Amino acid sequence: MHTEQAVIIEFNYGLEEDEPFYELSDKLRVLVDESGLGEYDGHEIAMDNSDGSFYMYGPDAKKLYEVVKSTIEKVPFMAGANIILRLGPPETGVKQVSFTLNLN
């Protein structure tokens, strides 16, 4: 599978407990695995829980984001997250689309 494109979600966390972070990480992994549109490559969280990131890769970043969009929109700590859709391989000059997630 070609996995050149990426969906990277950078967010402010700021909660003391880790469970909501890991629950969302697990949900994203299942959604991406079941979609067949790519792979969930993991996450990072700051030692002080201030912020974190999720990483997903696949042949079509836009389709991959559509798979997880409704799930992350239901999670309060995702408000204001920076979503980056990298529309090609990880190299200089590749087109990227980035936007802020606004929760209604």
N, C-alpha and C positions, 0 to 999 in steps of 0.2 A: 504494500500500500504506500502510495506517495503521501508523505505527511509534511510537505514543505510549509503549508500555511499554518498559522497559529491564532489561537484566541488566548489573550493574556488578560486576566482580571486583577487589577491592583486596587486594594481597598483599605480604608481605615477600619480597624477592628475595635480596640479599646475596651473590650470586655475582660473581666478578670477570669471567667471560666472559659476553658478551651472547648467544651462540648459543642456549642453552636458552630464553631469553625469546623470541627471534624465531622459533624453531622452533614454540613453542607458539602464538604469535600467528598464524603462517601456518596451523597446523592448525585453529585456531578459525575463521579466515576461511573456509577451505574447508568446514568442517562447517556453518557458518551459511549460506553461499551455497548449498550443495547441499541443505540442508533445505527451502529455500523459505519459511522461517518468519521471516525478518527480514534484517537486515544487520549485519555486523561493522563497527563504526565506528572501530576503531583502538585504540591503546594509549598509555600514558605510562609512562616509567620515570625514576626520579630520576637526576640527573647522577652520583651516587655509587653507583648500582645498589642502593640500600638497599631501595627498594620500587617498586611499579608498579601499574598498573590496566589492565583490558581493558573495552571498552565494546561492547555489542550492543543493538540496538533491533529491535522487532517488535510485532505486534499482541497477542502472548500471551507475556509474560515467562516464565511457568512452563514452557511448551512449549519455548521457546528455551533455557532452562537445561537441560532434559532432554537436548537435543541435544549439549551440551558437557560435561555432568556426568562421564561415564565417562572422557573424555579428561583433564580437569583432575585427576581423582582419581588418575591414574597418574603425576603430575608431583610430585616431592618438594618443590620450592619452593612448591607450592600449599598445603602443610599450614598450617592456621590462617588461610587466606585469608578475608576478609570478603566474603560474597556478598550483594548487594543486588538484590532483585527489585522494581522500581518498577512498580506495577500501574495505571498511568495516565500522563497527560501530565506533563511536568516543571513542576509548579506546587505551591504550598504546599498542604498538607493531603492530597495524594495518598497512598493507602495504599502502604506499603512493607513488604516482608518482608526481614529480614536475618538471616543466620546464619553461623556459622563452619564452614568446611570441615574436617572431621576425616578424616584419611587413616588407613585401617586397615592 
